[in-house]
Amino acid sequence: MPFRQTLKTFVTPGPRMADEAACIASVLLAVVLAHAAGARMVGWAAFSAFVLIKGDVAETILRGTLRMIGTVLGGALALLVVPYAAPILPLAMLAAGIIGAIGLYGMLTAKRAYAWFLFGLTFCMVLYDRIAHPWLDTKGFVHTRVIEVAAGTIACVAVSITLRLILRRDWRPPSPPPGELHWNPNAARHAAQTGITLALLPLLNAIYPVPALTGAAVTVMAVMVVPVAGLGGGGLIPVSRRLGQRAIGTLAGGTMALAVLLIAQGNVPVLIAGTVLGIAIGRHIENGAASIAYVGLQFTLAILVILVPDSYAHADIGPGLDRLIGIFVGMALLEPVLLVWHWLLPARGAVAPAASGSGEE
């Protein structure tokens, strides 16, 4: 689409603009709720609201419910396992690899895929945070993680219902329901690659501490979410595409966010205005051509990571940069694992085109 036409669609009223406005309202409300509830990582609440909001109210409620269920179950398992596994490197590697692989396999094959994904992701986030911060109160971290997801879920459901009442209709059609698979060897192979990469993260951190270790874990799991139909020839090509788009979106969003930080100089209204503009741009890209939709999602992620601090009174560039570094560490670790697996155990079959955009992290 020509650049002029893209700009025109950005300011043209319609379902696309309504969706972008809903995303902005949802994120801002989630930030307010997270601060009011005393959440430690407000950006996670903001991003939860962003990825959950859909044009169909029922779909938004379902996704929010599944995200909550997965978060609670993953956090509950972490409370039982992490205090014992985190201090012992082999156990930490084993726990991260197994639970992460189970979560990813469920995401690819299960009917309630989103709950499976958040189950594995939440467990790994709690584990890696405990590894990076041995003094961490695991129970307190699980509690704040549930608060953050709850804030994002409540915000997006409230905005979705309100906009539905105003417009008297859903502003976008619902997404196709996910299919449910039984045993799938391609998905199992893909999940095993995910598990190996997640297991290597604690080892890498033991050799050289990784900034924002949880960001690396989120990256690994998120980019491995590709359609099972595209895994017949292995995940190297479709995942590499997503890695490339994640890098482009993260760099572009990070550049804009850093520029806003320099202009704002701690001014909260400027930070919020920059966040609003960044969300609108990212969602607009995501709602455009399917081939670059994932770039838009990652653009927004970078904006939220940097411009939504845990405390506006102490907004600092450091945590945001650490989280961006963690994203690139996850990317840098995953690609060699895929290459080595592809070289040692090449898959047979053609590679179907991978969907570039998804509603996941």
URNOR-V150578 format. One record per backbone hydrogen bond with DSSP energy under -0.5 kcal/mol. CO is the residue of the C=O (numbers start at 1). NH is the residue of the N-H. E is the energy in kcal/mol with one decimal. If there is no record, write none. Layout:
BEGIN
co={CO;CO}
nh={NH;NH}
e={E;E}
END
This chain:
BEGIN
co={2;3;4;5;6;7;8;9;11;14;15;16;17;18;19;20;21;22;23;24;25;26;27;28;29;30;31;32;33;34;34;35;40;41;41;42;43;44;45;46;47;48;49;55;55;56;57;58;59;60;61;62;63;64;65;66;67;68;69;70;71;72;73;74;75;76;77;78;78;81;81;82;85;85;87;88;89;90;91;92;93;94;95;96;97;98;99;100;101;102;103;104;105;106;109;110;111;112;112;113;114;115;116;117;118;119;120;121;122;123;124;125;126;127;128;129;133;136;137;138;139;140;141;142;143;144;145;146;147;148;149;150;151;152;153;154;155;156;157;158;159;160;161;162;163;164;164;179;184;185;186;187;188;189;190;191;192;193;194;195;196;197;198;199;200;201;202;203;204;209;210;212;212;213;214;215;216;217;218;219;220;222;224;227;228;229;231;235;236;237;238;239;240;241;242;243;244;245;246;247;248;249;250;251;252;253;254;255;256;257;258;259;260;261;264;266;267;268;269;270;271;272;273;274;275;276;277;278;279;280;281;282;283;285;289;290;292;292;293;294;295;296;297;298;299;300;301;302;303;304;307;311;312;316;317;318;319;320;321;322;323;324;325;326;327;328;329;330;331;332;333;334;335;336;337;338;339;340;341;350}
nh={6;7;8;9;10;11;11;12;13;18;19;20;21;22;23;24;25;26;27;28;29;30;31;32;33;34;35;36;37;38;39;38;42;44;45;46;47;48;49;50;51;52;53;57;171;60;61;62;63;64;65;66;67;68;69;70;71;72;73;74;75;76;77;78;79;80;81;82;83;84;85;86;88;92;89;92;93;94;95;96;97;98;99;100;101;102;103;104;105;106;107;108;109;110;181;113;113;115;116;117;118;119;120;121;122;123;124;125;126;127;128;129;130;131;132;133;136;138;141;142;143;144;145;146;147;148;149;150;151;152;153;154;155;156;157;158;159;160;161;162;163;164;165;166;167;168;169;181;188;189;190;191;192;193;194;195;196;197;198;199;200;201;202;203;204;205;206;207;208;211;213;215;216;217;218;219;220;221;222;223;224;225;226;230;231;232;234;239;240;241;242;243;244;245;246;247;248;249;250;251;252;253;254;255;256;257;258;259;260;261;262;263;264;265;267;268;271;272;273;274;275;276;277;278;279;280;281;282;283;284;285;286;287;288;292;293;295;296;297;298;299;300;301;302;303;304;305;306;307;308;309;314;315;320;321;322;323;324;325;326;327;328;329;330;331;332;333;334;335;336;337;338;339;340;341;342;343;344;345;352}
e={-2.1;-2.3;-2.0;-2.2;-1.3;-0.9;-0.8;-0.7;-0.6;-2.5;-2.3;-1.9;-2.6;-2.3;-2.1;-2.1;-2.6;-2.5;-2.5;-2.5;-2.3;-2.2;-2.3;-2.0;-2.6;-2.8;-2.4;-2.4;-1.9;-0.5;-2.6;-1.0;-0.5;-1.2;-0.9;-2.1;-2.5;-2.2;-2.1;-1.8;-2.5;-1.6;-1.5;-0.6;-0.7;-2.2;-2.5;-2.4;-2.7;-2.4;-2.5;-2.7;-2.5;-2.1;-2.6;-2.7;-2.2;-2.7;-2.6;-2.6;-2.5;-2.5;-2.3;-1.9;-2.0;-1.1;-2.2;-2.1;-0.5;-1.3;-2.3;-2.6;-1.2;-0.6;-0.6;-2.6;-2.6;-2.3;-2.9;-2.5;-2.3;-2.5;-2.2;-2.0;-1.8;-2.3;-2.4;-2.2;-2.6;-2.4;-1.8;-1.8;-1.5;-2.6;-3.0;-0.7;-0.9;-0.7;-1.3;-2.3;-2.2;-2.0;-2.2;-2.6;-2.6;-1.8;-2.1;-2.5;-2.4;-2.4;-2.9;-2.1;-2.0;-2.1;-2.6;-2.1;-2.7;-1.1;-2.4;-2.5;-2.1;-2.3;-2.2;-2.2;-2.0;-2.5;-2.2;-2.6;-2.7;-2.2;-2.6;-3.0;-2.2;-2.3;-2.3;-2.4;-2.4;-2.5;-2.6;-2.3;-2.8;-1.9;-2.1;-2.1;-2.8;-1.6;-0.6;-0.5;-2.4;-2.5;-2.1;-2.6;-2.2;-1.9;-1.8;-2.7;-2.5;-2.0;-2.6;-2.2;-1.5;-1.0;-0.7;-0.7;-2.8;-2.6;-1.8;-1.5;-2.9;-0.5;-0.6;-0.8;-1.2;-1.6;-2.6;-2.0;-2.2;-2.3;-2.6;-2.4;-0.9;-1.5;-1.4;-1.7;-2.1;-0.5;-1.7;-2.3;-2.1;-2.0;-1.7;-2.8;-2.4;-2.3;-2.7;-2.4;-2.2;-2.7;-2.6;-2.5;-2.5;-2.8;-2.8;-2.3;-2.1;-2.6;-2.5;-2.0;-2.2;-2.3;-2.2;-2.1;-3.1;-2.2;-1.5;-0.6;-2.0;-2.6;-2.5;-2.6;-2.0;-2.6;-2.4;-2.4;-2.6;-2.3;-2.4;-2.7;-2.8;-2.0;-2.2;-2.3;-2.2;-1.4;-1.5;-0.9;-0.8;-1.2;-1.5;-2.1;-2.4;-2.1;-2.1;-2.2;-1.9;-2.7;-2.7;-1.8;-2.9;-1.3;-0.7;-1.2;-1.0;-0.6;-2.3;-2.5;-2.1;-1.9;-2.5;-2.3;-1.7;-1.8;-2.2;-2.2;-1.8;-2.4;-1.9;-2.0;-1.8;-0.7;-1.1;-2.2;-2.3;-2.9;-2.4;-2.6;-2.0;-2.8;-3.3;-0.7}
END
